[in-house]
Amino acid sequence: MEIEKANSLIWEVSVWEFLLVTAVLAGGAAYLTGRAVARSWQTNATLAIYMVLLALATRFIHFALFQGTLLSLHYLVVDFIVITALAFLGKRITRAGQMSRQYGFEYDRKGSLSWVRKA
């Protein structure tokens, strides 16, 4: 258990705190933000700006609830990378559904993340 409380490259306080706050809470919000950006046909830059704001909020939750460092650039970047990956996953899954549903005359869905032009 002692190694769990040590800082690592990915988590600051504990792995469970990282999984709860960054992966589950902020990751869920990021995934839903990615879906919302896809549904409104906004750009990737817009999604990236939203993820910067969400990463800052995530860092504050780590600080306020778990005595993490508020102004830690390293852990801010880690949080940003994790939630941005989940946000773009949500956007890509939603966009694949949109393309095959709204432009079904031209595109077929290929898996959950992509679409292909009909022959």
C-alpha distances in whole Angstrom, upper triangle without the diagonal:
4,6,5,7,9,13,14,17,17,15,15,12,10,11,12,14,15,16,18,20,21,21,22,24,25,25,27,30,30,31,34,35,36,38,40,40,42,44,45,46,44,44,40,41,41,37,36,37,36,32,32,33,30,28,29,28,25,24,25,23,20,22,23,20,17,18,18,21,25,27,24,27,24,22,25,26,23,23,27,27,24,27,30,29,29,32,34,33,34,37,38,38,40,42,43,44,46,48,48,49,52,53,53,57,55,52,50,46,44,41,39,38,42,46,49,52,55,57
4,5,6,7,11,13,16,16,14,13,11,10,12,13,15,16,18,19,21,21,22,24,25,26,27,29,31,31,32,35,36,37,39,41,41,43,45,46,47,45,44,41,41,41,38,36,37,36,32,32,33,30,27,28,28,25,23,25,23,20,21,23,20,17,17,17,20,23,25,23,25,22,20,24,25,22,23,27,27,25,27,30,30,30,33,35,34,35,38,39,39,41,44,44,45,48,49,50,51,53,55,55,58,57,53,51,48,46,43,40,40,43,47,50,54,56,59
4,5,5,9,9,13,13,12,12,11,9,10,12,14,15,16,18,20,20,20,22,24,25,25,27,29,29,30,33,34,34,37,39,39,40,43,44,45,43,41,38,38,39,35,34,35,34,30,30,31,29,26,27,27,23,22,24,23,19,20,23,21,17,17,17,19,22,24,21,23,20,18,22,23,20,21,24,24,22,25,28,27,27,30,32,31,33,36,37,37,39,41,42,43,45,47,48,49,51,52,52,56,54,50,49,45,43,40,38,37,41,44,47,51,53,56
4,6,8,9,12,12,9,10,8,6,6,9,10,11,12,14,16,16,17,19,20,21,21,24,26,26,27,30,31,31,34,36,36,37,40,41,42,40,39,36,36,36,33,31,32,31,27,27,28,26,23,24,24,20,19,21,19,16,18,20,18,14,15,15,17,20,22,19,21,19,16,20,21,18,18,22,22,20,22,25,25,24,27,29,29,30,33,34,34,36,38,39,40,42,44,45,46,48,49,50,53,51,48,46,42,41,37,35,35,38,42,45,48,51,54
4,7,9,13,12,9,8,6,5,8,10,10,11,14,15,16,16,18,19,21,21,22,25,26,26,28,30,31,32,34,36,36,38,40,42,42,40,39,36,36,36,33,31,32,30,27,27,27,25,22,23,22,19,18,19,18,14,15,17,15,12,12,12,14,18,20,17,20,17,15,19,20,18,18,22,22,20,22,26,26,26,28,30,30,31,34,35,35,37,40,41,42,44,45,47,48,49,51,51,55,53,50,48,44,43,40,37,37,40,44,47,50,53,56
4,6,10,11,9,7,7,7,9,12,12,12,15,17,17,17,19,21,22,22,23,26,27,27,29,31,32,32,35,37,37,38,41,42,42,40,39,35,35,35,33,30,31,30,27,26,27,25,22,23,23,20,18,20,19,15,16,19,17,14,13,12,14,17,19,16,18,15,14,18,19,16,18,21,21,20,22,25,25,26,28,30,30,32,34,35,36,38,40,41,42,44,46,47,48,50,51,52,55,53,50,48,45,43,40,38,37,40,44,47,50,53,55
4,7,8,6,5,6,7,9,12,12,11,14,16,16,15,17,20,21,20,21,24,25,25,27,29,29,30,33,34,34,36,38,39,39,37,35,32,32,32,29,27,28,27,24,23,24,22,19,20,20,17,15,18,17,13,14,17,17,13,13,10,11,15,15,12,14,12,10,14,15,13,14,18,18,17,20,22,23,23,26,28,28,30,32,33,34,36,37,38,40,42,43,45,46,47,48,49,53,51,47,46,43,41,38,36,35,38,41,44,48,51,53
4,5,5,6,9,9,9,13,13,11,13,16,16,15,16,19,20,20,20,23,24,23,25,28,28,28,31,33,33,34,37,38,38,35,34,30,30,31,28,25,27,26,23,22,24,22,18,20,21,18,16,19,18,15,16,20,19,15,15,13,13,16,17,13,14,11,10,14,14,11,13,16,16,15,18,20,20,21,24,25,26,28,30,30,31,34,35,36,38,40,41,42,44,45,46,47,50,48,45,43,40,38,35,33,32,35,39,41,45,48,50
4,6,8,11,11,11,14,14,12,14,17,16,14,15,19,20,19,18,22,23,22,23,27,26,26,29,31,30,32,35,35,35,33,31,27,27,28,25,23,24,24,20,20,22,20,17,18,20,17,15,19,19,15,17,21,20,17,17,14,14,16,16,12,12,8,8,12,11,8,11,14,13,13,16,18,18,19,22,23,23,25,27,28,29,31,33,34,36,37,38,40,42,43,44,45,48,45,42,41,38,36,33,31,29,32,36,39,42,45,47
4,7,10,10,8,12,11,8,10,13,13,11,12,15,16,15,15,18,20,18,20,23,23,23,26,28,27,29,31,33,32,30,28,25,25,26,23,20,22,22,18,18,19,17,14,16,17,14,13,16,16,13,15,19,18,15,16,13,13,15,16,12,12,9,7,10,10,6,8,11,11,10,13,15,15,16,19,20,20,22,24,25,26,28,30,31,33,34,35,37,39,40,41,42,45,43,39,38,35,33,31,28,27,30,33,36,40,43,45
4,6,6,6,9,8,6,9,11,11,9,11,14,15,14,15,18,19,18,20,23,23,24,27,28,28,30,32,33,34,31,30,27,27,27,24,22,23,22,19,18,19,17,14,15,16,13,11,14,14,10,13,16,15,12,12,10,11,13,14,12,13,10,7,11,11,8,9,13,13,11,14,17,17,17,20,22,22,23,26,27,28,30,31,33,34,36,37,39,40,41,42,43,47,45,41,40,37,35,33,30,29,32,36,39,42,45,48
4,6,8,10,9,8,11,13,12,11,14,16,17,16,17,20,21,21,23,25,25,26,29,30,30,32,35,35,36,33,32,29,28,28,26,23,24,23,20,19,20,18,15,15,16,13,11,13,13,9,10,13,13,10,9,7,8,11,12,10,12,10,7,11,12,10,11,14,15,14,16,19,20,20,22,24,25,26,28,30,31,32,34,36,37,38,40,42,43,44,45,46,50,48,45,44,40,39,36,33,32,35,39,42,45,48,51
4,7,9,7,8,11,12,11,12,14,16,16,17,18,21,22,22,24,26,26,28,30,31,32,34,36,37,38,35,34,31,31,31,28,26,26,25,22,21,22,19,17,17,17,14,12,14,12,9,10,12,11,7,8,6,9,12,14,13,15,13,11,14,16,13,13,17,18,17,18,21,22,22,24,27,27,28,30,32,32,34,36,37,38,40,42,43,44,45,47,48,51,50,46,45,42,41,38,35,34,37,41,44,47,50,53
4,5,5,6,9,10,11,12,13,14,16,16,17,20,21,21,23,25,26,27,29,31,32,33,35,37,37,36,35,32,32,31,28,27,27,26,23,23,23,20,18,19,18,15,14,16,14,11,13,15,12,9,11,10,13,16,18,16,18,16,13,15,17,14,14,18,18,16,18,21,21,21,23,26,26,27,29,31,31,33,35,36,37,39,41,42,43,44,46,47,50,49,45,44,40,39,36,33,32,36,39,43,46,49,51
4,6,5,6,9,10,10,10,12,14,15,15,17,19,20,21,23,24,25,27,29,30,31,33,35,35,34,33,30,30,30,27,25,27,25,22,22,23,20,17,19,19,15,15,17,15,12,15,17,15,12,14,12,15,17,19,17,18,16,13,16,17,13,13,17,16,14,16,19,19,18,21,23,23,24,27,28,28,30,32,33,34,36,38,39,40,42,43,44,47,46,42,40,37,35,32,30,29,32,36,39,43,45,48
4,5,5,6,8,10,10,10,12,14,14,16,18,19,20,22,24,25,26,28,29,31,32,34,35,34,33,30,31,30,27,26,27,25,22,23,23,19,18,19,18,15,15,17,14,12,15,16,13,11,14,13,16,18,21,19,21,18,15,17,19,15,14,18,18,15,16,20,20,18,21,24,23,23,27,28,27,29,32,33,33,35,37,38,39,41,43,43,47,45,42,40,36,35,32,29,29,33,36,40,43,46,48
4,6,5,6,8,9,10,11,12,13,15,16,17,19,21,22,23,25,27,28,30,31,33,34,32,32,29,29,28,25,24,25,23,20,20,20,17,15,16,15,11,12,13,10,8,11,12,9,7,11,10,13,15,17,16,18,16,13,15,17,14,12,16,17,14,15,19,19,18,20,23,23,23,26,28,27,29,31,33,33,35,37,38,39,40,42,43,47,45,42,41,37,36,33,30,30,33,37,40,43,46,49
4,6,5,5,7,9,10,10,11,13,15,15,17,19,20,21,23,25,25,27,29,30,31,29,29,26,26,25,22,21,22,20,17,17,18,15,13,14,14,10,10,13,11,8,12,14,12,10,12,10,13,14,16,14,16,14,10,12,13,10,9,13,13,11,12,15,15,15,17,20,20,20,23,25,25,26,29,30,31,33,35,36,37,38,40,41,44,43,39,38,34,33,30,27,27,30,34,37,40,43,46
4,6,6,5,6,9,10,9,11,14,14,15,17,19,20,21,23,24,26,27,29,30,29,28,25,26,26,22,21,23,21,17,19,19,16,14,17,16,12,13,15,13,11,15,16,14,13,16,14,17,18,20,18,19,17,13,15,16,12,11,14,14,10,11,15,15,13,16,19,18,18,22,23,23,24,27,28,29,30,33,34,34,36,38,38,42,40,37,35,32,31,28,25,24,28,32,35,38,41,44
4,6,6,5,6,9,9,10,12,14,15,17,18,20,21,23,24,26,27,29,30,29,29,26,27,26,22,22,23,20,18,19,19,15,14,16,14,11,13,14,11,10,14,14,12,11,15,14,17,17,20,19,20,19,15,16,17,15,12,15,16,13,13,16,16,14,17,20,19,19,22,24,23,24,27,29,29,31,33,34,34,36,38,39,42,41,38,36,33,32,29,26,26,29,33,36,40,42,45
4,6,6,5,6,8,10,11,12,14,15,16,18,20,21,22,24,26,27,28,26,26,24,24,23,20,19,20,17,15,16,15,12,11,12,10,7,9,10,7,7,11,12,10,10,13,12,14,14,17,16,17,16,13,13,15,13,10,12,14,11,11,14,15,14,15,19,18,18,21,23,23,24,27,28,29,30,32,34,34,35,37,38,42,41,38,37,33,33,30,26,26,29,33,36,39,42,45
4,6,6,5,6,9,10,10,12,14,15,16,18,19,20,22,24,25,26,24,24,21,21,20,17,16,17,15,12,13,13,10,9,11,10,7,9,11,9,9,12,14,13,12,15,12,14,14,16,15,15,14,10,10,12,9,6,9,10,7,7,11,12,11,12,15,16,16,18,20,21,22,24,26,27,28,30,32,32,33,35,36,40,38,35,34,31,30,27,24,23,26,30,33,37,39,42
4,6,6,5,7,10,9,10,13,14,15,17,19,20,21,23,24,25,24,23,21,22,21,18,17,19,16,13,15,16,12,11,14,13,10,13,15,13,12,16,17,16,15,18,16,18,18,20,18,18,17,13,13,14,11,9,11,11,7,7,11,11,9,11,14,13,14,17,18,18,20,22,23,24,26,28,29,30,31,33,34,37,36,33,31,28,27,24,21,20,24,27,31,34,37,40
4,6,5,6,8,10,10,12,14,15,16,18,20,21,22,24,25,24,25,22,23,22,19,19,20,17,15,17,17,13,13,16,14,11,14,16,13,13,17,17,15,15,19,17,20,19,22,21,21,20,16,16,17,15,12,14,14,11,10,13,13,10,12,16,14,14,17,19,18,19,22,24,24,26,28,29,29,31,33,34,37,36,33,32,28,28,24,21,21,25,28,32,35,37,40
4,5,5,6,9,10,11,12,14,16,17,18,20,21,23,24,23,24,22,22,21,17,18,18,15,13,15,14,11,11,13,11,9,12,13,10,11,15,15,13,14,17,16,18,18,20,20,20,20,16,15,17,15,12,13,15,12,10,13,14,11,12,16,16,15,17,20,19,20,23,25,25,26,29,30,30,31,33,34,38,37,34,33,29,30,27,23,23,26,29,33,36,38,42
4,5,5,6,9,10,10,12,14,15,16,18,20,21,22,20,21,18,19,17,14,14,15,12,10,12,11,7,8,10,9,6,10,11,10,11,14,15,14,15,17,16,17,16,18,17,17,17,14,12,14,12,9,10,12,9,7,10,12,9,10,13,14,13,15,18,18,19,21,23,24,25,27,29,29,30,32,33,37,36,33,32,28,29,26,22,22,25,28,32,34,37,40
4,5,5,6,9,10,10,12,14,15,16,18,20,21,20,19,17,18,17,14,14,15,13,10,13,13,9,10,13,12,10,13,15,13,14,17,18,17,18,20,18,20,19,20,19,19,18,15,14,14,12,9,10,10,7,5,8,9,6,7,11,11,10,13,15,15,16,18,20,21,22,24,26,26,28,29,31,34,33,30,29,25,25,22,19,18,21,25,28,31,34,37
4,5,5,6,9,10,11,12,14,15,17,19,20,19,20,18,20,18,14,16,17,14,12,15,15,11,13,15,14,12,15,17,15,16,19,20,19,19,22,21,22,21,23,22,22,22,19,17,18,16,13,13,14,11,8,11,11,8,9,12,11,9,13,15,14,15,18,19,19,21,23,25,24,26,28,29,33,32,29,28,24,24,22,18,18,21,24,28,31,33,37
4,5,5,6,9,10,10,12,14,15,16,18,17,18,16,17,15,12,14,14,11,10,13,12,8,11,13,11,10,14,15,14,16,19,19,18,20,22,20,22,20,22,22,21,21,18,16,17,16,13,13,14,12,8,11,12,9,8,12,12,10,12,15,15,15,17,20,20,20,23,25,25,25,28,29,33,32,29,29,25,26,24,20,19,22,25,29,31,34,37
4,5,5,6,9,10,10,12,14,15,16,15,15,13,14,13,9,10,12,9,7,11,11,8,9,13,12,11,14,16,15,16,19,20,20,21,23,21,22,20,21,20,20,19,17,15,15,14,11,10,11,9,6,7,9,6,5,8,9,8,10,13,13,13,15,18,18,19,21,23,24,24,26,28,31,30,27,27,23,24,22,18,17,20,23,26,29,32,35
4,5,5,6,9,10,11,12,14,15,15,15,14,16,14,11,12,14,11,10,14,14,11,13,16,15,14,18,19,18,19,23,23,23,23,26,24,25,23,25,24,23,22,20,18,18,16,14,13,13,11,8,9,9,5,4,7,7,5,7,10,10,10,13,15,15,16,19,20,20,22,24,25,28,27,24,23,20,21,18,15,14,17,20,23,26,29,32
4,5,5,6,9,10,10,12,14,14,15,14,16,14,11,14,15,11,11,15,14,12,15,17,16,15,19,20,19,21,24,24,23,25,27,25,26,25,26,26,25,25,22,20,20,19,16,15,16,14,11,11,12,9,7,10,10,7,8,12,11,10,13,15,15,15,18,20,20,20,23,24,28,27,24,24,21,22,20,16,16,18,21,25,27,29,33
4,5,5,6,9,10,11,12,11,12,12,13,10,8,10,11,8,9,12,12,10,13,15,14,14,18,19,18,20,23,23,23,25,27,25,25,23,24,24,23,23,21,19,19,18,15,14,15,14,10,10,12,9,6,9,10,8,8,12,12,11,13,16,16,16,19,21,21,21,23,25,28,27,25,25,22,23,22,18,17,19,21,25,27,30,33
4,5,5,6,9,10,10,10,10,9,12,10,7,10,12,9,9,13,14,12,14,17,17,17,20,21,21,22,25,26,26,27,29,27,27,25,26,25,24,24,22,19,19,18,16,14,14,13,10,9,10,8,4,6,7,5,4,8,9,8,10,13,13,13,16,18,18,18,20,22,25,24,21,22,19,20,18,15,13,15,18,21,24,26,30
4,5,5,6,9,10,10,12,12,14,13,10,13,15,12,13,17,17,15,17,20,19,19,23,24,23,25,28,28,28,29,31,29,30,28,29,29,27,27,25,23,22,22,19,17,17,16,13,12,13,10,8,9,9,5,5,8,8,6,8,11,11,11,14,16,15,16,18,20,23,22,20,20,17,18,17,14,13,15,17,20,22,25,28
4,5,5,6,9,9,11,12,14,11,9,13,14,11,13,16,16,14,17,20,19,19,23,24,23,25,28,28,28,30,32,30,30,28,29,29,28,28,26,23,23,23,20,18,19,18,15,14,15,13,10,11,12,9,8,11,12,9,10,14,13,12,15,18,17,16,19,21,24,24,22,22,20,22,21,17,16,18,19,23,24,27,30
4,6,5,6,5,7,8,10,8,7,10,11,10,11,15,15,14,17,19,19,20,23,24,24,26,28,29,29,31,32,30,30,28,28,28,26,27,25,22,22,22,20,17,18,18,14,13,14,13,9,10,12,9,7,10,12,9,10,13,14,12,14,17,17,16,18,21,24,23,21,22,20,21,21,17,16,17,18,21,23,26,29
4,5,5,6,8,9,12,11,9,13,14,13,14,18,18,17,20,22,22,22,25,27,27,28,31,32,32,33,35,33,33,31,31,31,29,29,27,25,24,24,22,19,19,19,16,14,14,13,10,9,11,8,5,8,9,6,6,10,10,8,11,14,14,13,15,17,20,19,17,18,16,18,17,14,13,14,15,18,19,22,26
4,5,8,11,13,15,13,12,16,17,15,17,20,20,19,22,24,24,24,27,28,28,30,33,33,33,35,37,35,35,33,33,33,32,32,30,27,27,27,24,22,22,22,19,17,18,16,13,13,14,11,8,11,11,7,8,11,10,8,11,13,12,11,14,16,19,19,17,18,17,19,19,16,15,16,16,19,21,23,26
4,6,9,12,14,11,11,15,15,14,16,19,19,19,22,24,23,24,27,28,28,31,33,33,34,35,37,35,35,32,33,33,31,32,30,27,27,27,25,22,23,23,20,18,19,18,14,14,16,13,10,13,14,11,10,14,13,11,13,16,15,13,16,19,21,21,19,21,20,22,22,19,18,18,19,22,22,25,28
4,7,10,12,10,11,14,15,15,17,19,20,20,22,25,25,26,28,30,30,32,34,35,35,37,38,36,36,33,33,33,31,32,30,27,26,27,25,22,22,23,20,17,18,18,14,13,15,13,10,11,13,10,9,12,13,10,11,15,14,13,14,17,19,18,17,19,18,20,21,18,16,16,16,19,20,22,26
4,7,8,7,8,11,12,11,14,16,17,17,20,22,22,23,26,27,28,29,31,32,33,34,36,33,33,30,30,30,28,29,28,25,23,25,23,19,20,21,18,15,17,17,13,12,15,13,10,12,15,12,11,15,16,13,14,18,18,16,18,21,23,21,20,22,21,22,23,20,18,18,19,21,22,25,28
4,5,5,7,9,10,11,13,15,16,17,19,21,22,23,25,27,27,29,31,32,33,34,35,32,32,29,28,28,26,26,26,23,21,23,21,18,18,19,17,14,15,16,13,11,14,14,10,12,15,14,12,15,17,15,15,19,20,18,19,22,24,22,21,22,21,22,22,20,17,17,18,21,22,25,28
4,5,5,6,9,10,10,12,15,15,16,19,20,20,22,24,25,26,29,30,31,32,33,30,29,27,26,25,23,23,23,20,18,19,18,15,14,16,14,10,12,13,10,8,12,12,9,11,14,13,12,15,17,16,17,20,21,20,21,23,26,23,21,23,21,21,21,19,16,16,18,21,22,26,29
4,5,5,6,9,10,11,13,14,15,17,19,20,21,23,25,26,27,29,30,31,32,29,27,25,24,24,21,22,22,19,17,19,18,14,15,17,15,11,14,15,12,11,15,15,12,14,18,17,16,19,21,19,20,24,25,23,24,27,29,27,25,26,25,25,25,23,20,20,22,24,26,29,32
4,5,5,6,9,10,11,13,14,16,17,18,20,22,23,25,26,27,29,30,31,28,27,24,24,24,22,23,22,19,18,20,18,14,16,17,14,12,14,15,11,11,15,14,12,14,17,16,15,19,20,19,20,23,24,22,24,27,29,27,25,27,25,26,26,23,20,21,23,25,27,30,33
4,5,5,6,9,10,10,12,14,15,16,18,20,21,22,24,25,26,27,29,26,25,23,23,22,20,21,20,17,16,17,15,12,13,14,11,8,11,11,8,8,12,11,9,12,15,14,13,17,18,17,19,22,23,22,23,26,28,27,24,25,23,24,23,20,17,19,21,24,26,29,32
4,5,5,6,9,10,10,13,14,15,16,19,20,21,23,24,25,26,27,24,23,21,20,19,17,18,17,14,13,14,13,9,10,12,10,7,10,12,9,9,13,13,12,14,17,17,16,19,21,21,22,25,26,25,26,29,31,29,27,28,25,26,25,22,19,21,23,26,28,31,34
4,5,5,7,9,10,11,13,14,16,17,19,20,22,23,25,26,26,23,22,19,19,19,17,18,18,14,14,16,14,11,13,15,12,10,14,14,11,12,16,16,14,17,20,19,19,22,24,23,24,27,28,27,28,31,33,32,30,31,28,29,28,25,22,24,26,29,31,34,37
4,5,5,6,9,10,11,12,14,16,17,18,20,21,22,24,25,22,22,19,19,19,18,19,18,14,14,16,13,10,13,14,10,9,13,13,10,11,15,14,13,16,18,17,18,21,22,21,23,26,26,26,28,30,33,31,29,30,27,28,27,24,21,23,26,29,31,34,37
4,5,5,6,8,10,10,12,14,15,16,18,20,21,21,22,20,19,17,17,17,15,16,14,11,11,12,9,7,9,10,7,6,10,10,8,10,13,13,13,15,17,17,18,21,22,22,24,27,27,27,29,31,34,32,30,30,27,27,26,23,20,23,25,29,31,34,37
4,5,5,6,9,10,11,13,14,15,17,18,20,21,21,18,17,15,14,14,12,14,13,9,9,11,9,7,10,11,9,9,12,13,11,13,16,16,16,19,21,21,22,24,26,26,27,30,31,30,32,34,37,35,33,33,31,31,29,26,24,26,29,32,34,37,40
4,5,5,6,9,10,11,13,14,15,17,18,20,20,18,17,14,14,15,14,16,14,11,12,14,11,9,13,14,11,11,15,15,13,15,18,17,17,20,22,22,23,26,27,26,28,31,31,31,33,35,38,36,34,35,32,32,31,28,26,28,30,34,36,39,42
4,5,5,6,9,10,11,12,14,15,16,17,19,16,16,14,15,15,14,16,13,10,12,12,9,8,11,11,8,9,13,12,11,14,16,15,16,19,20,20,21,24,25,25,27,30,30,30,32,34,37,36,33,33,30,31,29,25,24,26,29,32,35,38,41
4,5,5,6,9,10,11,12,14,15,16,17,14,13,11,12,12,11,12,10,6,8,9,6,5,9,9,7,9,12,12,12,14,16,17,17,20,22,22,23,26,27,27,29,32,32,32,34,36,39,37,35,35,32,32,30,26,24,27,30,33,36,39,42
4,5,5,6,9,10,11,12,14,15,15,13,12,9,9,10,10,12,10,7,10,11,9,8,12,13,11,12,16,16,15,18,20,20,21,23,25,25,26,29,30,30,32,35,35,35,37,39,42,40,38,38,35,35,33,30,28,31,34,37,39,42,46
4,5,5,6,9,10,10,12,14,14,13,13,10,12,13,13,15,12,10,13,13,10,10,14,14,12,14,17,16,15,18,20,20,21,24,25,25,26,29,30,30,32,35,35,35,37,39,42,41,38,38,35,35,33,30,28,31,34,37,40,43,46
4,5,5,6,9,10,11,11,13,11,11,10,12,12,13,13,10,8,11,11,7,9,12,11,10,12,15,14,14,17,19,18,20,23,24,24,26,28,29,30,32,34,34,35,37,38,42,40,38,37,34,34,31,28,27,30,33,36,39,42,45
4,5,5,6,9,10,10,10,8,8,6,8,8,10,11,8,6,10,10,8,10,13,13,12,14,17,17,17,20,21,22,23,26,27,27,29,31,32,33,35,37,38,38,40,42,45,43,40,40,37,37,34,31,29,32,36,39,42,45,48
4,5,5,6,8,10,10,8,8,6,9,10,12,14,11,10,13,14,11,13,16,16,15,17,20,19,19,22,24,24,25,28,29,29,31,33,34,35,37,39,39,40,42,43,47,45,43,42,39,39,37,33,32,35,38,41,44,47,50
4,5,5,6,8,9,8,10,9,12,13,15,16,12,12,15,14,11,14,17,15,14,17,20,19,19,22,23,23,25,27,28,28,30,33,33,34,36,38,38,39,41,43,46,45,42,41,38,38,36,32,31,34,37,41,44,47,50
4,6,6,5,7,5,7,7,11,11,13,13,10,10,14,13,10,13,16,15,14,17,19,19,20,23,24,24,26,28,29,29,32,34,34,35,38,40,40,41,43,44,47,46,43,42,39,39,36,33,31,35,38,42,45,47,50
4,6,6,5,4,6,5,9,10,13,14,11,11,15,15,13,16,18,18,17,20,22,22,23,26,27,27,29,31,32,33,35,37,38,38,41,43,43,43,45,47,50,49,46,46,42,42,39,36,35,38,41,45,48,50,54
4,6,6,7,9,8,12,14,17,18,15,15,18,18,16,18,21,20,19,22,24,24,24,27,28,28,30,32,33,33,35,38,38,39,41,43,43,44,46,48,51,50,47,47,43,43,41,37,36,39,43,46,49,52,55
4,6,8,11,11,15,16,18,19,15,16,19,18,16,19,21,20,19,22,24,23,24,27,28,27,30,32,32,33,35,37,38,39,41,43,43,44,46,47,51,50,47,46,42,42,39,36,35,39,42,46,49,51,54
4,6,9,11,14,14,17,17,14,15,18,17,15,18,20,19,19,22,24,23,24,27,28,28,30,32,33,34,36,38,38,40,42,44,44,45,47,48,52,50,47,46,43,42,39,36,35,39,42,46,49,51,55
4,7,9,12,12,16,16,13,15,18,17,16,19,21,20,21,24,25,25,26,29,30,30,32,35,35,36,38,40,41,42,44,46,46,47,49,51,54,53,49,49,45,45,42,39,38,41,44,48,51,54,57
4,6,9,9,12,12,9,11,14,13,13,16,18,17,18,21,22,22,24,26,27,28,30,32,33,34,36,38,39,40,42,44,44,45,47,48,52,50,47,46,43,42,39,36,35,38,42,45,48,51,54
4,6,6,9,10,8,10,13,13,13,15,18,18,18,21,23,23,24,27,28,29,30,32,34,35,36,38,40,40,42,44,45,45,47,49,52,50,47,47,44,43,40,37,36,39,42,45,48,51,54
4,6,9,11,9,9,12,13,12,14,17,17,17,19,22,22,23,25,27,27,29,31,33,33,34,37,38,38,40,43,43,44,45,47,50,49,46,46,43,42,40,37,35,38,41,44,47,50,53
4,6,9,9,8,11,13,13,14,16,18,18,19,22,23,23,25,27,28,29,31,33,34,35,37,39,39,41,43,44,44,45,47,50,48,46,46,43,42,40,37,35,38,41,44,47,50,53
4,5,6,6,9,10,11,12,14,16,17,18,20,21,22,24,26,27,28,30,32,33,34,36,38,38,40,42,43,43,45,47,49,47,45,44,41,41,38,36,33,36,39,42,45,48,51
4,6,5,6,9,10,10,12,14,15,16,18,20,20,22,24,25,26,28,30,31,32,34,36,36,37,40,41,41,42,44,47,45,42,42,39,38,36,34,31,34,37,40,42,46,49
4,5,5,6,9,10,11,13,15,15,17,19,20,21,23,25,26,27,29,31,31,33,35,36,37,39,41,41,42,44,47,44,41,41,38,37,35,32,30,33,36,39,42,45,47
4,5,5,6,8,10,11,12,14,15,17,18,20,21,23,24,26,27,29,30,32,33,34,36,38,39,40,41,42,45,43,40,40,37,36,33,31,29,31,35,38,41,44,47
4,5,5,6,9,10,11,12,14,16,16,18,20,21,22,24,26,27,28,30,32,32,34,36,37,37,39,40,43,41,39,38,35,35,32,30,27,30,33,36,39,42,45
4,5,5,6,9,10,10,12,14,15,16,18,20,21,22,24,25,26,28,30,31,32,34,36,36,37,39,41,39,36,36,33,32,30,28,25,28,31,34,37,40,43
4,5,5,6,9,10,11,13,14,16,17,19,20,21,23,25,26,27,29,30,32,34,35,36,37,38,41,39,36,35,32,31,29,26,24,27,30,33,36,39,42
4,6,5,6,8,10,11,12,14,16,17,18,20,21,23,24,26,28,28,30,32,33,34,35,37,40,38,35,34,31,30,28,25,23,26,30,33,36,39,42
4,6,5,6,8,10,10,12,14,15,16,18,20,21,22,24,26,26,28,30,31,32,33,34,37,35,32,32,29,29,27,24,22,24,27,30,33,36,39
4,6,5,6,9,10,11,12,14,15,16,18,20,21,22,25,25,26,29,30,31,32,33,36,34,31,30,27,26,24,22,19,22,25,28,31,34,37
4,6,5,7,9,10,11,13,15,16,17,19,20,21,23,25,26,28,29,30,31,32,36,34,30,30,26,25,23,20,18,21,25,28,31,34,37
4,5,5,6,9,10,11,12,14,15,17,18,20,21,22,24,26,27,28,29,31,34,32,29,29,25,25,23,19,18,21,24,27,30,33,36
4,5,5,6,8,10,10,12,14,15,16,18,20,21,22,24,25,26,27,29,32,30,27,27,24,23,21,18,16,19,22,25,28,31,34
4,5,5,6,9,10,10,12,14,15,16,19,20,21,23,24,25,26,27,30,28,25,25,21,20,18,16,13,16,20,23,26,29,32
4,6,5,6,9,10,11,12,14,15,17,18,20,22,23,24,25,26,30,28,25,24,20,20,18,14,13,16,19,23,26,29,32
4,5,5,6,9,10,11,12,14,16,16,18,20,21,22,23,25,28,26,23,23,20,20,18,15,13,16,19,22,25,28,31
4,5,5,6,8,10,10,12,14,15,16,18,20,20,21,23,26,24,21,21,18,17,16,13,10,13,16,19,22,25,28
4,5,5,6,9,10,11,13,14,15,17,18,20,21,22,25,23,20,19,16,15,13,10,8,11,14,18,21,24,27
4,6,5,6,8,10,11,12,14,16,17,18,19,21,24,23,20,19,16,16,14,10,9,12,15,19,22,24,27
4,6,5,6,9,10,10,12,14,15,16,17,19,22,20,18,17,15,16,14,11,9,11,13,17,19,22,26
4,5,5,6,9,10,10,12,14,15,16,17,20,18,15,15,12,12,11,8,6,7,10,14,16,19,23
4,6,5,7,9,10,11,12,14,15,16,19,18,15,14,10,11,9,6,5,8,10,14,17,19,22
4,5,5,6,9,10,10,12,14,15,18,17,14,14,11,13,12,9,8,10,11,15,17,19,23
4,5,5,6,9,10,10,11,13,16,15,12,12,10,12,12,10,8,8,9,12,14,17,20
4,5,5,6,9,10,10,11,14,13,9,9,6,8,9,7,6,5,6,9,12,14,18
4,6,5,6,8,10,10,13,13,10,9,7,10,10,8,9,8,8,12,14,15,19
4,6,5,6,8,9,12,12,10,10,9,12,13,11,11,10,10,13,14,15,19
4,6,6,5,7,10,9,6,8,8,11,12,12,11,9,7,9,10,12,16
4,6,6,5,8,8,5,5,5,9,11,11,11,9,7,9,9,10,14
4,6,5,9,10,8,8,9,12,14,13,14,13,10,12,13,13,17
4,6,8,9,9,10,11,15,17,16,16,14,12,14,13,14,17
4,5,6,6,8,10,14,16,16,16,13,10,11,10,10,14
4,5,5,6,9,12,15,15,16,13,10,10,9,9,12
4,6,8,12,15,18,19,19,16,12,11,9,8,11
4,7,10,13,16,17,17,14,10,8,6,5,9
4,7,9,12,14,13,10,6,5,5,5,9
4,6,10,11,12,9,6,5,6,6,10
4,6,7,8,6,4,6,9,10,13
4,7,7,5,5,6,10,11,13
4,6,6,7,10,13,15,17
4,6,8,12,15,17,20
4,7,11,14,16,19
4,7,10,13,16
4,7,9,12
4,6,9
4,6
4
